[in-house]
Amino acid sequence: MRKKIVLACEKCGSRNYSTMSNNGAERLEVKKFCQKCNAHTVHKETK
């Protein structure tokens, strides 16, 4: 079953992106553009 997850910037903590995931074992970690930092940073899955 796919669930909705939210991605937050590792630097500023801003929750910029949401996506669907079917992997429940490990947390998703993706490099994305943060509008607040104005740079590409690592975004991690939040609860």
Residue frames as qw, qx, qy, qz and C-alpha x, y, z in Angstrom:
[[0.000, 0.888, 0.460, 0.000, 0.00, 0.00, 0.00],
 [0.406, 0.403, -0.014, 0.820, 1.32, 3.44, -0.95],
 [0.321, -0.778, -0.426, 0.331, 1.30, 6.18, 1.66],
 [0.228, 0.891, 0.039, 0.391, 1.76, 9.93, 1.41],
 [0.689, -0.376, -0.170, 0.595, 5.02, 11.27, 2.85],
 [0.068, 0.997, 0.013, 0.035, 6.38, 14.80, 3.33],
 [0.768, 0.170, -0.109, 0.607, 9.97, 15.80, 2.55],
 [0.272, -0.955, -0.053, 0.109, 11.71, 18.44, 4.70],
 [0.463, 0.748, -0.332, 0.340, 14.92, 20.33, 3.99],
 [0.807, -0.232, -0.366, 0.402, 17.82, 19.18, 6.15],
 [0.365, 0.217, -0.182, 0.887, 19.31, 22.70, 6.49],
 [0.197, -0.234, 0.109, -0.946, 16.31, 24.93, 7.28],
 [0.179, 0.190, 0.877, -0.403, 13.61, 22.34, 8.11],
 [0.470, 0.305, -0.060, -0.826, 11.15, 23.72, 5.56],
 [0.548, 0.196, 0.812, -0.048, 8.61, 21.15, 4.37],
 [0.186, 0.468, -0.363, -0.784, 8.68, 21.75, 0.62],
 [0.444, 0.191, -0.720, -0.497, 7.63, 18.52, -1.09],
 [0.700, -0.057, 0.578, -0.415, 5.14, 15.69, -0.71],
 [0.421, 0.339, -0.746, -0.389, 5.20, 12.39, -2.55],
 [0.924, -0.142, 0.018, -0.354, 3.88, 8.83, -2.43],
 [0.096, 0.529, -0.838, 0.089, 5.99, 5.92, -1.14],
 [0.915, -0.135, -0.234, -0.300, 5.44, 2.20, -0.83],
 [0.635, 0.222, -0.597, 0.437, 8.69, 1.57, 1.08],
 [0.562, -0.763, -0.102, -0.303, 8.01, 1.45, 4.83],
 [0.878, -0.212, -0.204, 0.377, 11.37, 0.08, 5.99],
 [0.529, -0.208, -0.035, 0.822, 13.74, 3.02, 5.51],
 [0.092, 0.830, 0.239, -0.495, 13.30, 6.78, 5.26],
 [0.621, 0.638, 0.277, 0.361, 13.51, 8.43, 1.87],
 [0.352, -0.694, 0.129, 0.615, 16.39, 10.85, 1.29],
 [0.583, 0.599, 0.398, 0.377, 16.47, 12.91, -1.94],
 [0.314, -0.296, 0.067, 0.899, 18.47, 15.92, -3.15],
 [0.187, 0.756, 0.582, 0.232, 15.96, 18.63, -4.15],
 [0.201, 0.416, 0.007, 0.887, 15.81, 22.42, -4.60],
 [0.270, -0.618, -0.591, 0.443, 14.82, 24.40, -1.49],
 [0.158, 0.793, 0.294, 0.510, 13.21, 27.77, -2.19],
 [0.441, -0.896, -0.040, 0.007, 14.09, 29.17, 1.24],
 [0.670, -0.479, 0.328, 0.462, 17.79, 28.18, 1.05],
 [0.488, 0.804, -0.162, -0.298, 17.88, 28.93, -2.70],
 [0.078, 0.563, -0.815, -0.117, 20.07, 25.86, -3.24],
 [0.821, 0.013, -0.523, -0.230, 19.92, 22.11, -3.85],
 [0.255, -0.470, 0.700, -0.473, 19.92, 20.39, -0.45],
 [0.244, -0.067, -0.967, 0.006, 19.13, 16.96, 0.96],
 [0.586, -0.251, 0.027, -0.770, 15.46, 16.50, 1.83],
 [0.086, 0.064, -0.972, 0.208, 14.47, 13.74, 4.27],
 [0.462, -0.440, -0.664, -0.391, 11.15, 12.06, 4.94],
 [0.181, -0.266, 0.500, -0.804, 9.31, 13.37, 8.01],
 [0.041, 0.264, 0.933, -0.241, 6.58, 11.83, 10.12]]
